Amino acid sequence: MAILEVKNIEKHFGSTKVLHDVSFSLEEGNALAIIGSSGSGKTTLLRCLNFLEIPDHGTISVKGETLFDAAASSEIRDKDLRMKRLHFGMVFQSFNLFPQYTALENVTLAEKLLAQEQPDFKQHRKEILDRINAHGYELLKQMGLSERTQHYPHQLSGGQQQRVAIARALALKPDILCFDEPTSALDPELTGEVLSVIRGLAEQKTTMIIVTHEMAFARDVSDQLIFMDDGVIVEQGDPRQVIDHPCEERTRQFLTRYTQG
């Protein structure tokens, strides 16, 4: 059974239709790569999945539960949005770390805020915070940052900041981890360390959606690949098949131009 089912998603901004009838599914433990030119709708799709944008049409289901149905939904309350977003972890292009917090504080902040809403928080405050901090340390250790836990973002390289952002996205144990071109803001020499972390997550069977411009990485790491153009899915399937032997002329044009560029 698919962990994620996306059906007929559409998104408009005024008279501009950014997503047109987008549908796909994702199996648990698989990695889905999404490629395409700038402006093809990749980031908007991720933002719709994370409810940073609300689709105008379609449904989104996780583990068989319908999180969103445009036909049945009126205005979604902020609390409901927060709960829906917990199914997804989001890693942005530009890290988006809080500059006033250390690496550990960035990773543990959301979990601590959620814990404060629990009825037993005041009674077990120290025990709960110690557990959250230990979890944060473990995630940063997994990212190769065990010696950087008390460093602030300005004291970290771009690659280290992005690894902190990945740890933060993992902290709430999301069903699906989403990456929006996670290496696009990095110098070439720092790209490899972030891709290595994502490769490790794929080997651990972390369910992921990766918007990327790294074609070789997408081909080698993902289980499924989607090529988008002008807000529609032009081609999808096995990554090696789509990249090495595309069926659609538009896919061939994109890959040829991308390789030559």
N, C-alpha and C positions, 0 to 999 in steps of 0.2 A: 504493500500500500504506500502511496506517495505521502511524504510528510508535508509537502506543499502543493496546492492546486491553485493555479491562477487561471481564471476564465474570463475572456472577453473584456479585458481591462482597457478603458479609454480614459484619456485625460486631456482636457482643454484648458488653455489659458486665453480667455477672451474668445476671439474667433479662430485662434490657432489651435489645431488639434495636434498634440504632441505624441500621444499614444493611440494607436488604432487597433482595436480588437486583438489585444495581446493575450495569448493563452499558452501555458506550458505547465509541466509538473516536474517535481524534483523528489527523488527517492532519498530516504534517510541514509546518511553516511556518504552521500555523493557530493561532488563539487561541480557546479554549473558555471561555466565561463560565458560572459556576454561581451561580444566585440562589435565594433561599428565606428563609423566616423563621428566626429564631434557634432552634436545636435541631432543625433539619431534617436534619442529618447532613452538611452541606457540609464543615465542618472535619475531621470524622472521616474522610470520604472522602479528603481531601488527606493526612491523616496515614497512612492505609493505603497510599496510593500511594508515600509517602516511607518506608514501613516504620518510622514512629514508632509505629504500631500494626500488629499483625499480624492480617489478616483471618481470620475463622473459616471462610470458605467462598469459593470462586471462584478466578480466575486473573488475573494481571497480566503482560502481555507488552510488551516494548519492542523495536522493530525486528525483530520476528519471534522474539525470544528470550524464552522463558517465565522470568520472574524469580521468579514465585510461583505455586504450585499447591497449594491447601490439601489436596487429596486425596492429594498425593504428599509433602507436607512434614512433617517432624518438627520438632524444635527447630532454629532457624536460628542458626548460630554468629555471634558478633559480627563477625568479619572478613568473613563473607559478607554480613551486613547492610550493612556499610560499603560494600562494592563495589556492592550493589544500589542504595544511596542515591545513588551517583555519577551515576546516570541522571537524577536529579531535583535541581533547585535549589529551595530553599524560602525564601520571604520571609514572615515572620510579621507578625501585627498590631502587635506591640509592639517591633519592631526586633531585640531580643535581641543587641545589640552587646556586646562585652566592654569594660567601662568602663576597664580598665587599659591598653588598646591604642589607638593612634591609628587614624584612618580607614584609612590604608594597611595597618597591621598587621592590622586586622580583615579586610580584603579578602584579604590574602595568607597568613593563618595556615594555613588548611586545605591550600593548595597546598604550603606549606613543610613541613608535617608529612608529607604524602604523599611529597614529594621525599626526605625523610630515610630513607624505607624503601627507596629505590633503591640498588642495589649500588655505583653509581659516585658517590654523593653526596659522600663524604669527599674523593674525588680531584678533583672538579670543584665543590666547595662554592660558591666565590665566583661562578663563572660561572652556576651554577644559581640562586642567590639573586638575583643581579643581573637575570636574565631574569624571575624571578617578580615582583620589585619593579617592573620596567618594565611588565609586564602589569597589575599592580595600579594603577599610575599611569594607564595608558591607560584602564582601566575607570572610574576616578574622573573622568577627563577627560570620558569619554562621559556621565557622570552630571552634568556641570557642576560638578564639585567639585575641579578641578585646584589651586585655592588653599586647599583644606581638607585636604590629605593628611596633614598632621602634627597636625591637631586631634583632641582626644579627644571621645568622644561628648557629654560634658556641655558642650562648647564649640560644639555644633552644634544647629541647630533640629530639630524633629521631622521636618520634610520632608527636611532634609539627612541625618539619621540613617537614614531609610528608604531614601534613595538610596544610602547606603553599604551598607545591607543588600542592596539589589538588586545592586550591584557585587559584593558577596561571593558572592551566589548564582550569579552568572555566571562567577566566577573559575575554576571547575573545568569549564567548558564542558559543562553538563548537556544532555542531549537535550531535556528538558522543564523549563521554568521555572514554578514554582507560586507563586501569591500567595494568602494567606489574609486577605481584607479589608484590603488594604495601606494604606487611608486611614482606617480606623475609629478609630485612635488620634490622628489629626491634627486640629488646628484647621481650620475650613473654609478659611481663607486659604492654608493649606499644602497642601491636598488637590490643588489644580490642578497644582502642580509635580511631584508624584509621578505623577499620571495622565498628564501630558505625557511623562514618561519611558517609561511603559508603552506609551503610544500610539506613541512612536518605536520601541520594540522590536517592536511589531506591524507597523509599516511595514517593518522590516528582516526580517520573516518569522521572528521568533523563535517557536518552538513554546511556547505558554503555556496554563496553566489558571489562571483568575482567579476566585476566590470574591469577590464584590463586592456591595455594596448600592447602588452607583451605577448606576441603571437606564439613564440616557441613555448613559453611558460603555459599559456592556455592549452596548447595542444598536448603537452606532456603531463599536466597535473589534473586537468578536469576530466570528469566522466561524461559530460554532456556539454555541447557548445551551441550558443545561439548567435547568429549574425543579425543585427538590426540595422535598418535603414529607413529614414523618414518616418519613424514611429511604428514600423511594422516589423514582425519577424519574417525575414526573407528566407532564412534557411536555418535548420537546427538538426543536430544529430551527433554522431560520434566525432569528437574533436579532430582526430587525424583525418577522417574522411572529409569533413567540412573544410579544413584548412589546406590539406594536400590535394584533394580531388573534389572541389566544390561543384555542385550540380547547377547552381543558379548563376547566370551571367553577371548579375549585380555583385554577388559574392566574389566572383573571379576578378572583377574590376577593382573592388576594394582591396583584395589581397595583393594583386599585382602592383597597384599604386602604393600600397603600404610598404611592400618589400622594396620597391624601387626608391621610395622616398627615404 
